[in-house]
Amino acid sequence: MSHRRPILAVIGGADADADALALAEAVGAAVARAEAGLLCGGRGGVMEAAARGAAAGGGLTVGILPGASCADANPHVAVAIATGIGDARNAVIARSADALIAVGGRYGTLSEIAFGLAFGKRVVSLESWVLEDRGGDLHYADDAAQAVRVALEAPACLR
């Protein structure tokens, strides 16, 4: 019997304001407290803040990098995976996660949300995109703790 921990992707922009960064760091810390793994794009902005929060809490952090070098990972990523596939790595992140939490972000984040929903994953939007309900597993949260709690209630996390 597998005791695999849930993997939550925290997605958001590389260019984020101070509020989004603080929120992402709080999400990362909440992911660590929940003993889930944190998956992100591995670089700066929301990705780095979330990884910082998770790493500070003793959590596992994994970065799926767009480039060909693991050296591009932020210093809080414990496991760096260099893909060399550019923005196509957004699909890898969405496919690999049990659920996704979007914090802020622009079109790259929107693409990860779309991939997540297309792949049947739960997506939690936290100060991020507000989308028309088209039957996907899309939720909205008011704070980091609620975002992680709702993400962990996804069917993929409960196996």
N, C-alpha and C positions, 0 to 999 in steps of 0.2 A: 504494500500500500504506500502510495506517495504522500509525503508531507511537504510538498512544494509550497513555498510561501507565495501569496498573491503578488503580482507584478503590476504596479500602478505607474503609468506614464504621466509625467507632468510636462505639459507642452505650453509653449508661449514664446514670445519674441526675444530675439537676441538684443534688441534695443527696447528696454523697458524703463519706465519711470520708477522712482523710489517706492511708491505705493505698491506697484506690481511686484517689485523685487522683495519687499517685506512680506507680501502675501505669499509669494512662491516659497520663500524660506520657511514660513509657517507651515505651508503644505508639506514641504519636505520633512520637517520635524514631526508632523503628525503621521506621515507615512512610516517613519522610523519607529515611532511609539506603537504603531499598529503591527509592527514586525512584518511589514510588507517590503518588497524590494522596490526601489525607485528607478525607473527607466526614463531617460531624457535624451535630448539631442547632443548632449555632451559638451556644448560650447558655453558661451556667455549668456548674460541677461537672465531671463527666467530660469533657463536650464541650470546655470551655475548657482543661482540663489536656492533653487530647490535641492540641488545636490549638496550644497553647503548645509542646509537645514537637516537633511537626512544623515549626512556624514557626522555632523555634530552630535546627533542622537544615536550614533552607533549603527546606523542602517546601511544596507547594501545599496550602492549606487552604480548604475550601469549607463554608459553613454554610447549611443549609436551615432557615430560621426559621419558627416557627409564626405570628408576627404579621405585620403589614402594613408594618413599618418595618425597614429595613436597619440603622438606628441601634441596634437591640437586639442586634446581634452582639457577641460578646466581642472584645477587641482583637487577638486572634491569628488571626482569620478574614480571609483576603485577599479572598475572594469571598463576599459575603453575598447570599442569595436570600430575599427576603421573600415568603412565600406567602399570609399572611392566612387560612390554613385550619386553624389550631390543631393539635391532635394528629394530624389526618389527614396532616400532613407526615411522620409516621413511615412511611407507605406510600411516600411519595416518596423518602425516604432509602433504604429497603430496595430499591426498584425501581431506583434510580440507581446503587447500588454494585455492584461486581463480587463482593464478599464483605463480610461484616460481622464485626466483633470486638466482643463484648459485655464490658464491664468493670463488674462490680457491677450496680447498678440495681434498679428495682422494676417496677411494672406497665407503665410506658411502655416500658421496655427489653424487657420480655417481649413487648409488642405488636410491636416492631421485629423481634425474633427470629422471632416467628410469621409476620410478613409476609415476612421474608427466606426462611424455609423454604418458605412457600407459593409464593413466586416462583421457587423452585428455586435459590436462592443458597446458597453455603457460609456457615455461621455458626460462628464460633469463640467459645466461652464461656471467659472468663478471670475466675475468681473471680465468676462470674455464675450464672445459672440452670442447674440440672441437670434435664434433661428426659428423659422416657421416649423411647426410640428408636422413631420412627414412620416410618422410612425416609427421612428428610431428610438433607441434607448437613451434619450437626451434629457438631462436633468440640470437644474440650476441650484447653486448653493450660495449662501450668504457669507460664509467664513471658511477658513481652512479646515477646521475640525469637521464641519458638516460635509464639506467636499470629500474628504477622505472616507467618512462614514458611509456616504451614499455610494461612492465608488466601490467600497468593500462589500456592499450589498448586491453587487452585480452577480448574476448567476455563475459566471466564470470564476469568481473569487470564492464562491461557496462550495466548490467541489471538494 
